[in-house]
Amino acid sequence: MAITIINTPSNFVPVNNNVIWTGSSTNDAQPQFKYLVDIFINAVQVYRYKIKAEPTTGNDLLVVDVSKILRNYVSQNLYIETFTQGIIDGNESFTEYEIQIGEEYEVAGVLTQFPNLANATSYVFNGALSYTDFVDFNPSTYLDSKFLTDAPRTQSTILAGGGALHLMLDVGTTLTNLTIKTYQSGVLFQTYQVTTALVATNYYVFASGVDSINDIAPANYVGAPLLPPITSLITSYTVEATLSTGTTEVFTYNIVDTCNEPIRVHWLNRLGGYDYFDFELSSKDRYEVQRQQMKQVPDVVTVPGVVRYSKRDRQNLDYWVKEKRITKLTSNWITGEQSEWLKDMLSSQDIYLEIDGAYNAVNIQQSSYDVKYEDRDELFNLEIDFSYAIDSDRQQF
C-alpha cells in the first residue's frame, strides 16, 4: 500500500479560495476503491471525505478541495474598543490543520479501510481573493513583512478612533514587540514598545488607531514611558512589529485637524484583516419605515349598550411597524490610490460604524462602485449609504 501526495497547497492559503490537494495510490485498481481523506484540527478529526478516484491518463488521482470544511473553523478578529492589550492573538482568523490520506477497498470480499498512509500539515487564513489576485498570490509576500491590508502605507488620521493592523508569521517566526514612534513636526519624540504576554501563534493583531493605542494598559509597555502616547502635540506616528526575523513594514499616520465630526468605518478586507477609513465631510440620517395596516370598527359600545364616539378612535390601524436607519456618509477628497483601495469596502460582509467609541454593525446599500483616477476624474470624493444591521420595531397592537 502506498499513497503519494502530489499537489500540496502553499502554507497560509486563503480559505475562501480553493485549497486543493491531489494524490495517487498504488491500489487504485482494487475493487470498490476509494480514497479516505481525514481533516484534523487541534488533533481532533473534524471531517472525513470518501472520494472515488478521478480518472486521468495513466492513473486514477485523488482530487479534493478542503476549503469548504475549513471555512467552518475560521472566522475573524476585530480589535474592539474595550481592548487594552495593544496586541491580541488572531487565532480566529487562521487555523492549522492536518490532512491524512488513506484508502479503502475490498480485501477477500470485505470492504477494508487503511487510514493515514500519508499526511501533511498546512494553514489557512480568512482571505477571500478575487480569482486574478488568487492566481498571483504568494504567501511569502506577506509572511513576516507586510500587514494584511491594501491600504496606503502613509495615511491621514484624526486625533481619535480605533483601528488595528493584522500580520501573519511564518512557521518558526516569533513576535518580539509592537513598536510605536511618535513625532512632533517630523522630529522623533518618543519610542514605545508593547510586549503583551501571549501564547506564540502565527497571527497577530496590533493596535494602530489613536484611541486603540492610547487605551493600551501601562503594564503592557516596556519600561515606564510617557503616557498617553498620542496627544495634541503629536503630528504623526508610526507602527511596526519586531520579529525574530527582523522588522515588518512601517505604517505612517499623519494627524490632521477637521472641522466636522468624522465617522470611522471599519470593514473586513479580502486579506482577512480589518481596514478603516474616516468619512469627514458629512453624515446624514434617514429612516425607511415599513408598516402593515388593518381596518377595525371605530364605534365603541359600552357594557350598558351606549355607543361612545371619540376623536381618538381609529378605523385604520398600523398594527406592525418596522424602522430602518440609514446613514449617508461623504468622504473628503480622496486620491486614486485610496479610491482603488476603498472598492474593497463595498463588497465586505462585515462592516461597522465607529460612533462614540462603539462599533455599530451596518450593511452597505450600494451595489456598484466606480474607481476614480486623478488623471481623468480630477477631484472626487466618496458617498456611501450604510444601513444599520438591526431594524427597530415599534409597539404592536
Secondary structure, DSSP 8 states (H G I E B T S, - for coil): --EEEEE---SSEETTS--EEEEEETTTTSTT-EEEEEEEETTEEEEEEEE--EE-SSSEEEEEE-HHHHGGG-------TT--SSEEE-TTSEEEEEEEEEEEEEETTEEEEEEEEEEEEEEEES----HHHHHH--GGGTTTT--S--S-SEEEE-S----EEEEE--TT--EEEEEEEEEETTEEEEEEEE-------SEEEEE-SHHHHHTS-GGGBSS---SSS--TT--EEEEEEEETTEE---EEEEE---SS--EEEEEE-TTSSEEEEEE-SEEEEEEEEEEEEEE----EE-TTS-EE--TT--SEEEEEEEEEEEEEEE-----HHHHHHHHHHHT-S-EEEEETTEEEEEEE---------HHHH-S---EEEEEESS-EE----
